[in-house]
């Protein structure tokens, strides 16, 4: 059975390339993330095909943010695709609306805390209140859990702090910004290795470029699975 702690991000332009990549990876991955970048390239169709025809689990990473009624309606529509995970921004009013939209479905709502590509300087530019990034992530995670989120998205560097929150009991922690040792960091700033992320409390890790840019994506995914098995 494939270790579903690894979620491979299909961060390619369209559904055809995504399907080809999934076929190359084969049984080395059972869980895929489809993000906003593929939305106009057939992302929802690919999500449905991978789920219904290939038996894969699907994480739709839309990071929804809007007024409550709009978020609720959007989630209600997306949940018809029988998704496993769907992301929204972690603001409590957004989380509450998303949970209403997902009512009666198996789709788990994951709240984004602070993007893993951001650091304190980026938050200052966005007029986000002062404070250590990790502390702000933990505070946003706690508020998202209290609003009903099934889990949160956070960098692996904050996983241990979030796992220690009383509100985190029974909730999921999913960490992008995971890079195998020696991999190019790309635009990620708060990173850790796969083994460190799960050791610190992550339930799932999301890995994109180190897999899909590899000469052999299946071997790259398998190497991450091997590392997780030894964590």
N, C-alpha and C positions, 0 to 999 in steps of 0.2 A: 504494500500500500504506500502511495506517495506521501511524503511528509508535507502536509499542507501548511506547516509553519512558514515555508517559503512561498511568497507571492511574487511572481514574475511580472514586472510592468511592461506591457506591450506598447512602449512609447514610440511607435512608428506611425507614419502618416495616414495609413488607410487600412481598411479591414482585410484587403487581400494580402498585404504584407504582414499583418498581424496573424492571419491564419497560416501563412507560410512559415512564420517564425514558430508558432505553436506546434506545427507539424514537425519542424526540425528538432524542437526540444523533446517532443514525444512524452514518454511517461516519466521524465525527470521533473516534471512540474504538473501539479493538479489544480493550481489556483493562479488565476491571472487577474491583473489590474488593467482596466481600460479607462483612460483618462480623457480630459476635456479636449486635448489636442487631436483626438481621433473622432470627436463627436460628428463633425461634418464629413468624415471619411468612412462612414458606415459603422461607427463604433457600437451602436445599439444592436445592429444586425449581427455583428461579430459576437457580442456578448451572448445573444440568444443562441447562435449556432454552437459556440463553444460549450454552453450550458446544456442545451437540449440534445445535441448530436454527438458531442464528444465527452460528456459527463464531467466537465471541468467546473470548478467553483469560480464565481465571478465577483470581483470587487470593482464597482463602478465609481470612479473617483471624479465626481462633479463639483465638489466643494460649493454646494448651493448656498446662496445668501440673498435674501430678499425679505419683503414683508411676510408675516406669518401665513396669510392666506395663499400667497403665491407659492411659498415653499411647500405648504401642505398639498396643494394641487399637483405640483411638480413631482413630489415624492410618490403620491398616489399613482400617478401615471407610470413612473419608472418602476415601481414595485410590481407592476404587472409582468415584468420580465423575469420574475422569480430570481432576483439577484440575491447574493449572499451578503455583501456589504455595500453601503452607499454612504458617501461623505457629504457632510454639510459643515458650514462654519460653526464654531463652538459657542456662539452667542446663545444664551439660554432661550430667547424667544424663537430662534431658528430651530434649535434642537426640539423644543416642545412641539412646534408645528410639524417638523419632520416625523416625529413619533406618531402624531395624529394621522399623517398621510400614509404611514406604513402599517397602521392598525390592521390586524387580521392577516398580515403577510409575515413570511419568515425573514424578510430583509432586515439586517441589523444596521442601525444608524450609528455611524462613527463621526465624532466631532473633531474637527481640525483645531488644534490649539494654536501654535505658531509655526508657520512653514519652516521646514528644515533648511531652506536656502537663506533664511534671515538671521542676522545677528543684531546686537544692540544698536549699532549705527543705523541699520535699516529701520528698526523700530522708532528710533529718534526721528528719522526722516518722515515717518508716518504718524508722528505725534502720539505714539503709544506711551502710556505713562511710564515714569522712571522705574527702574528695578532690574534685578538680575533676570536674564532671559529664562533660566530654569525655574525660578520662583514664579514668574508670570505664567509659564506653561502649566505648572502644578496648580495654580489658582484657577486658570481657565478650565483645566481638566476637572477639578472638583466641582465647579459650577455647571459644567456640561453633564457630569454624572447626576448631579442633583436635579437637573432638568429632564433626566430620563435617558441620556445617551447610553447605548449598549457598549460603547467603547470610545476610545480617543485615538487620534493620530498625533504622534509626537516624535521628536528625534530620539534615537537610542540613548543619548546622553541624559535624557530626563526620565527614562523608563523606570529606574529604581525609585526615584522620588515619587512618581505617580503610583507605582505599585504599593507604596507604603501608605497612601491615602486611605482613610477609612471608607471613603465613598467608592474606592476602586474594587472592593470585594465583589467577585463574580463578574467583573467587567473586562473588556478586551483592551489590550494595548497593542497597537499596530505601528511599527516603526519604519518609515522610509529613511533615506540618508544612511543606508547600510552599504558598506563597501568592504569586500574581501581585502585582506592585507595586500598592500602594494597597488591597489586599483586606483585609477584616476578619480579624484574627488568631483570633477565636473563643477556644477554650480552649487553643490552641497557644502554647508559650512559646519554643521553639527552632526558628526558622523561617528560610527563605531563599526567593528567587525560583526559578522553574523553571530558568532559564538558569544561575544560580549553582550550583544543586544538581548539575546534570549536568557543569558545568565542574569541580566539585570531586570528581567521581568516581562519582556516583550512576548506576546502570544504569537505574533506573526511579524516577519520582516518583509519589506518590499525592496526588491533589487531589480533594476532596469538595465542601464547601460553596460555594467560588467557582464551581463548575460547576452543581451541582444547585439552588442557590438563585438562579441568574441568571435573568433574564427569558427569555433565549434560551440554554439550556444548550449547544446545538450550537455557537453562535458563541463561547461562553466556552471550550469545549474547543478549538475551532479556533485561538483566540487563543493558547492555551498551546502548541499544536503549532507555531504560527508562531514563538513565542519560542524553542522548543527547536531549530527548524531554523536559527535564527541564532546559536545558542550556540557 
